[in-house]
């Protein structure tokens, strides 16, 4: 089974945090955090539709300028999410530039910025033709953990404690549609763009008795089409499996409340990206600076039942000692899994990476 998205760290473990999440067979991506984006190509950045910012410290938000520069002059709406106080941070960035010519641009860039407060989501829009001044009244809706919900997936968030509000995120695919290529061959259907339309119909809850037309082109440009009932075609070529889930946690103290929220956010995640700024020998310093140790990160991965985890955001003082982080976290991870009876010793050796 090929997952719908393929998350990866943007930078190495000592550099700015952030995860880039491109979608399989789509020119679409999401970002968790906006630190240094240099490793990403312009094409990759232009594929991003939504960026979720944990907090506005420099190493998590400096990449906003890169995104702004690439998108300016394009007809786009770019969606940004951040913690309480995020409007002030975004507006401060925008106020740092002079916009006297942008109203004459042929294309308009719009920024839809959502501030994630404990009980509500507040969205404010900024348009390039209005020199990025806030537009109209803010839009408000209740917040019950979900930031974004589309037919294929949703993004959740929790508030964590970094001595300021800091957001943790999770991305969950609703379900995964696997196409049986042998069954396609039996029906005489080729692989092609029509499969994306077919999957979209399933994610959108299409009526099984509704008509669906598979269309494709043959040699010489000739067009072909075959019509099916959506439910019949689904039974013949599709295998529906549970969707994938990833979680992202950074810059938080290991307070009881944050630990509880991280465990809920990452519950049964296929992959947890979790910071580990210090080794356990400096747990006091980690607490003082509101960060996690590698042991705490591994323990949280195990307690949440995450199937795999990736550590990042190491303090530069530990250069050359990366293996110690992985060893410390892996031991804590296996200990928690055994404690909860989640998995055997033999299976844990390949799961933490």
LOBA-121861 format. One line per field, with one value per residue (C-alpha): residue number from 1; x, y, z; residue in three letters. Coordinates in nm, 3 decimals. Layout:
N
nr	(NUM|...) .
px	(X|...) .
py	(Y|...) .
pz	(Z|...) .
rest	(ALA|...) .
//
This chain:
353
nr	(1|2|3|4|5|6|7|8|9|10|11|12|13|14|15|16|17|18|19|20|21|22|23|24|25|26|27|28|29|30|31|32|33|34|35|36|37|38|39|40|41|42|43|44|45|46|47|48|49|50|51|52|53|54|55|56|57|58|59|60|61|62|63|64|65|66|67|68|69|70|71|72|73|74|75|76|77|78|79|80|81|82|83|84|85|86|87|88|89|90|91|92|93|94|95|96|97|98|99|100|101|102|103|104|105|106|107|108|109|110|111|112|113|114|115|116|117|118|119|120|121|122|123|124|125|126|127|128|129|130|131|132|133|134|135|136|137|138|139|140|141|142|143|144|145|146|147|148|149|150|151|152|153|154|155|156|157|158|159|160|161|162|163|164|165|166|167|168|169|170|171|172|173|174|175|176|177|178|179|180|181|182|183|184|185|186|187|188|189|190|191|192|193|194|195|196|197|198|199|200|201|202|203|204|205|206|207|208|209|210|211|212|213|214|215|216|217|218|219|220|221|222|223|224|225|226|227|228|229|230|231|232|233|234|235|236|237|238|239|240|241|242|243|244|245|246|247|248|249|250|251|252|253|254|255|256|257|258|259|260|261|262|263|264|265|266|267|268|269|270|271|272|273|274|275|276|277|278|279|280|281|282|283|284|285|286|287|288|289|290|291|292|293|294|295|296|297|298|299|300|301|302|303|304|305|306|307|308|309|310|311|312|313|314|315|316|317|318|319|320|321|322|323|324|325|326|327|328|329|330|331|332|333|334|335|336|337|338|339|340|341|342|343|344|345|346|347|348|349|350|351|352|353) .
px	(0.000|0.133|0.031|-0.131|0.146|0.519|0.639|1.004|1.215|1.314|1.650|1.897|1.839|2.048|1.888|1.548|1.251|0.991|0.823|0.737|0.438|0.392|0.090|0.141|0.057|-0.054|0.116|0.005|0.189|0.154|0.415|0.446|0.652|0.818|1.183|1.471|1.326|1.651|1.656|1.320|1.305|1.093|0.865|0.814|0.739|0.494|0.306|0.230|-0.131|-0.138|0.136|0.086|0.320|0.380|0.492|0.667|1.020|1.277|1.368|1.001|0.884|1.171|1.069|0.754|0.959|1.070|0.711|0.592|0.859|0.781|0.403|0.388|0.264|0.077|-0.299|-0.309|-0.467|-0.214|-0.343|-0.149|-0.229|-0.059|-0.108|-0.264|-0.095|-0.021|-0.195|0.045|0.343|0.220|0.127|0.468|0.632|0.410|0.471|0.845|0.809|0.688|0.389|0.326|0.330|0.152|-0.200|-0.102|0.003|-0.209|-0.247|-0.354|-0.201|-0.429|-0.316|-0.584|-0.437|-0.601|-0.517|-0.574|-0.710|-0.807|-1.178|-1.205|-1.044|-1.025|-0.941|-0.822|-0.749|-0.477|-0.477|-0.181|-0.395|-0.484|-0.118|-0.183|-0.403|-0.656|-0.981|-1.331|-1.442|-1.263|-1.434|-1.485|-1.577|-1.547|-1.230|-1.266|-0.929|-0.978|-0.806|-0.872|-1.103|-1.114|-1.269|-0.936|-0.783|-0.800|-0.545|-0.579|-0.394|-0.334|-0.190|0.139|0.352|0.671|0.622|0.408|0.134|0.288|0.090|0.136|-0.020|-0.151|-0.246|-0.484|-0.597|-0.965|-0.904|-0.677|-0.790|-0.563|-0.614|-0.588|-0.395|-0.472|-0.842|-0.794|-0.641|-0.931|-1.168|-0.949|-0.896|-0.561|-0.406|-0.463|-0.592|-0.943|-0.828|-0.782|-1.142|-1.252|-1.073|-1.216|-1.566|-1.505|-1.358|-1.652|-1.897|-2.043|-2.365|-2.268|-2.550|-2.436|-2.269|-1.892|-1.714|-1.355|-1.197|-0.856|-0.670|-0.520|-0.256|-0.322|-0.521|-0.837|-1.056|-1.213|-1.471|-1.652|-1.937|-1.989|-2.193|-1.957|-2.025|-1.968|-1.637|-1.531|-1.593|-1.400|-1.085|-1.055|-0.929|-1.019|-0.775|-0.733|-0.572|-0.225|-0.166|0.136|0.197|0.440|0.548|0.812|0.920|0.726|0.794|0.712|0.432|0.153|-0.097|0.130|0.216|-0.152|-0.221|0.076|-0.033|-0.383|-0.254|-0.014|-0.236|-0.162|0.019|0.201|0.483|0.555|0.801|0.907|1.173|1.452|1.661|1.865|1.984|1.840|2.154|2.045|1.677|1.688|1.813|1.550|1.276|1.418|1.415|1.078|1.205|1.198|1.485|1.542|1.422|1.100|1.046|1.091|0.866|0.591|0.621|0.579|0.298|0.104|0.143|0.319|0.443|0.760|0.918|1.177|1.373|1.482|1.572|1.887|2.081|2.403|2.605|2.556|2.710|2.870|2.652|2.344|2.355|2.313|1.981|1.852|1.973|1.818|1.487|1.471|1.522|1.244|1.019|1.064|1.015|0.681|0.560|0.645|0.482|0.157|0.187|0.168|0.435|0.711|1.081|1.163|0.935|1.054|1.408|1.306|1.035|1.224|1.436) .
py	(0.000|0.344|0.612|0.931|1.149|1.117|1.333|1.415|1.647|1.960|2.002|1.790|1.722|2.021|2.275|2.445|2.216|2.145|1.867|1.880|1.665|1.614|1.422|1.120|1.185|1.543|1.877|1.949|1.967|2.085|2.225|2.179|2.485|2.754|2.755|2.758|2.626|2.631|2.251|2.270|2.357|2.644|2.388|2.211|2.534|2.643|2.315|2.404|2.513|2.521|2.587|2.508|2.704|2.575|2.917|3.225|3.179|3.262|2.901|2.811|3.115|3.273|3.079|3.288|3.545|3.276|3.167|3.526|3.608|3.302|3.348|3.723|3.791|3.458|3.407|3.212|3.184|3.062|2.933|2.986|2.860|2.964|3.001|3.292|3.618|3.497|3.788|4.032|3.823|3.798|4.165|4.258|4.063|4.224|4.573|4.528|4.575|4.853|4.752|5.064|4.876|4.550|4.676|4.696|4.329|4.121|3.840|3.868|3.683|3.632|3.514|3.342|3.345|3.152|3.209|2.892|2.994|2.747|2.757|2.920|2.959|3.317|3.376|3.705|3.766|3.985|4.068|4.197|4.446|4.608|4.618|4.329|4.532|4.312|4.264|4.285|4.133|3.829|3.493|3.290|2.930|2.700|2.497|2.135|2.004|2.011|2.284|2.162|1.893|1.787|1.476|1.288|1.402|1.625|1.819|1.835|2.050|2.075|2.356|2.274|2.465|2.640|2.916|3.053|2.861|2.621|2.397|2.027|1.887|1.559|1.472|1.180|1.025|0.922|0.596|0.476|0.361|0.094|0.021|-0.344|-0.321|-0.683|-0.605|-0.301|-0.528|-0.772|-0.484|-0.352|-0.021|0.163|0.359|0.731|1.061|0.917|0.718|1.045|1.136|0.791|0.824|1.174|1.037|0.782|1.038|1.268|0.989|0.947|0.749|0.386|0.375|0.691|0.671|0.703|0.733|0.619|0.815|0.790|0.860|0.602|0.629|0.905|1.103|0.897|0.925|0.624|0.602|0.334|0.388|0.198|0.227|0.375|0.095|-0.178|-0.027|0.010|-0.357|-0.459|-0.244|-0.083|-0.214|0.022|0.020|0.240|0.576|0.680|0.916|1.130|1.363|1.651|1.774|2.035|2.288|2.183|2.125|1.781|1.911|1.668|1.857|1.866|1.498|1.408|1.615|1.471|1.116|1.190|1.371|1.090|0.797|0.505|0.732|0.557|0.807|1.061|1.343|1.459|1.697|1.585|1.888|1.733|1.401|1.282|1.382|1.743|1.695|1.996|2.221|2.076|2.162|2.512|2.574|2.401|2.123|1.742|1.503|1.206|0.974|1.172|1.175|0.799|0.741|0.955|0.769|0.438|0.552|0.691|0.365|0.532|0.268|0.463|0.791|1.040|1.266|1.619|1.964|1.850|2.116|2.202|2.116|1.747|1.746|1.409|1.239|1.172|0.798|0.866|1.036|0.745|0.491|0.674|0.727|0.370|0.220|0.434|0.350|-0.026|0.000|0.175|-0.067|-0.366|-0.201|-0.161|-0.501|-0.338|-0.536|-0.794|-0.715|-0.863|-0.619|-0.299|-0.318|-0.193|0.054|0.343|0.538) .
pz	(0.000|-0.092|0.160|0.036|0.180|0.235|0.529|0.581|0.793|0.603|0.776|0.969|1.338|1.453|1.219|1.213|1.284|1.021|0.826|0.456|0.357|-0.018|-0.142|-0.367|-0.734|-0.658|-0.683|-0.328|0.003|0.362|0.601|0.974|1.079|0.868|0.970|0.720|0.393|0.194|0.138|-0.041|-0.409|-0.533|-0.697|-0.364|-0.178|-0.448|-0.398|-0.035|0.023|0.406|0.664|1.033|1.260|1.612|1.742|1.611|1.743|1.475|1.393|1.336|1.139|0.945|0.633|0.601|0.407|0.160|0.099|0.063|-0.194|-0.406|-0.398|-0.459|-0.812|-0.833|-0.812|-0.488|-0.147|0.107|0.442|0.764|1.113|1.435|1.812|2.005|1.911|1.557|1.385|1.546|1.432|1.070|1.054|1.192|0.910|0.648|0.793|0.738|0.361|0.131|-0.084|-0.295|-0.630|-0.557|-0.626|-0.995|-1.015|-1.253|-0.997|-0.635|-0.343|-0.045|0.296|0.505|0.856|1.139|1.503|1.705|2.044|2.319|2.236|1.894|1.553|1.426|1.059|0.910|0.540|0.390|0.016|-0.185|-0.378|-0.046|0.055|0.292|0.523|0.710|0.519|0.667|0.996|1.136|1.083|1.399|1.470|1.767|1.812|1.919|1.803|1.423|1.217|0.865|0.730|0.367|0.212|0.219|0.548|0.852|1.058|1.437|1.688|2.062|2.274|2.447|2.698|2.582|2.837|2.555|2.372|2.120|1.885|1.815|1.497|1.357|1.000|0.949|0.622|0.646|0.464|0.186|-0.157|-0.308|-0.677|-0.787|-1.114|-1.202|-1.169|-1.393|-1.654|-1.629|-1.705|-1.986|-1.807|-1.817|-1.530|-1.582|-1.440|-1.417|-1.112|-0.919|-1.004|-0.893|-0.558|-0.511|-0.561|-0.284|-0.043|-0.107|-0.024|-0.372|-0.411|-0.492|-0.749|-0.927|-1.267|-1.297|-1.630|-1.677|-1.961|-2.122|-2.445|-2.676|-2.946|-3.194|-2.939|-2.966|-2.655|-2.489|-2.210|-2.011|-1.769|-1.442|-1.127|-0.871|-0.622|-0.881|-0.992|-0.629|-0.557|-0.868|-0.848|-0.504|-0.171|0.115|0.409|0.720|0.651|0.766|1.058|1.146|1.440|1.496|1.840|1.911|2.176|2.481|2.847|2.983|3.204|3.299|3.085|2.779|2.817|2.827|2.516|2.325|2.403|2.274|1.963|1.868|1.971|1.734|1.487|1.207|1.252|1.526|1.460|1.807|1.932|2.164|2.249|2.533|2.669|2.999|3.190|3.140|3.219|3.451|3.174|2.938|3.190|3.236|2.862|2.811|2.585|2.588|2.644|2.414|2.690|2.733|2.356|2.327|2.627|2.474|2.144|2.326|2.554|2.258|2.065|1.770|1.525|1.444|1.548|1.428|1.663|1.567|1.709|1.896|2.084|1.892|2.205|2.116|1.767|1.705|1.967|1.757|1.827|2.200|2.131|1.930|2.185|2.479|2.300|2.168|2.512|2.657|2.362|2.402|2.778|2.737|2.469|2.689|2.989|2.796|2.630|2.288|2.109|2.149|2.196|1.855|1.675|1.845|1.709|1.363|1.460|1.622|1.376) .
rest	(UNK|UNK|UNK|UNK|UNK|UNK|UNK|UNK|UNK|UNK|UNK|UNK|UNK|UNK|UNK|UNK|UNK|UNK|UNK|UNK|UNK|UNK|UNK|UNK|UNK|UNK|UNK|UNK|UNK|UNK|UNK|UNK|UNK|UNK|UNK|UNK|UNK|UNK|UNK|UNK|UNK|UNK|UNK|UNK|UNK|UNK|UNK|UNK|UNK|UNK|UNK|UNK|UNK|UNK|UNK|UNK|UNK|UNK|UNK|UNK|UNK|UNK|UNK|UNK|UNK|UNK|UNK|UNK|UNK|UNK|UNK|UNK|UNK|UNK|UNK|UNK|UNK|UNK|UNK|UNK|UNK|UNK|UNK|UNK|UNK|UNK|UNK|UNK|UNK|UNK|UNK|UNK|UNK|UNK|UNK|UNK|UNK|UNK|UNK|UNK|UNK|UNK|UNK|UNK|UNK|UNK|UNK|UNK|UNK|UNK|UNK|UNK|UNK|UNK|UNK|UNK|UNK|UNK|UNK|UNK|UNK|UNK|UNK|UNK|UNK|UNK|UNK|UNK|UNK|UNK|UNK|UNK|UNK|UNK|UNK|UNK|UNK|UNK|UNK|UNK|UNK|UNK|UNK|UNK|UNK|UNK|UNK|UNK|UNK|UNK|UNK|UNK|UNK|UNK|UNK|UNK|UNK|UNK|UNK|UNK|UNK|UNK|UNK|UNK|UNK|UNK|UNK|UNK|UNK|UNK|UNK|UNK|UNK|UNK|UNK|UNK|UNK|UNK|UNK|UNK|UNK|UNK|UNK|UNK|UNK|UNK|UNK|UNK|UNK|UNK|UNK|UNK|UNK|UNK|UNK|UNK|UNK|UNK|UNK|UNK|UNK|UNK|UNK|UNK|UNK|UNK|UNK|UNK|UNK|UNK|UNK|UNK|UNK|UNK|UNK|UNK|UNK|UNK|UNK|UNK|UNK|UNK|UNK|UNK|UNK|UNK|UNK|UNK|UNK|UNK|UNK|UNK|UNK|UNK|UNK|UNK|UNK|UNK|UNK|UNK|UNK|UNK|UNK|UNK|UNK|UNK|UNK|UNK|UNK|UNK|UNK|UNK|UNK|UNK|UNK|UNK|UNK|UNK|UNK|UNK|UNK|UNK|UNK|UNK|UNK|UNK|UNK|UNK|UNK|UNK|UNK|UNK|UNK|UNK|UNK|UNK|UNK|UNK|UNK|UNK|UNK|UNK|UNK|UNK|UNK|UNK|UNK|UNK|UNK|UNK|UNK|UNK|UNK|UNK|UNK|UNK|UNK|UNK|UNK|UNK|UNK|UNK|UNK|UNK|UNK|UNK|UNK|UNK|UNK|UNK|UNK|UNK|UNK|UNK|UNK|UNK|UNK|UNK|UNK|UNK|UNK|UNK|UNK|UNK|UNK|UNK|UNK|UNK|UNK|UNK|UNK|UNK|UNK|UNK|UNK|UNK|UNK|UNK|UNK|UNK|UNK|UNK|UNK|UNK|UNK|UNK|UNK|UNK|UNK|UNK|UNK|UNK|UNK) .
//
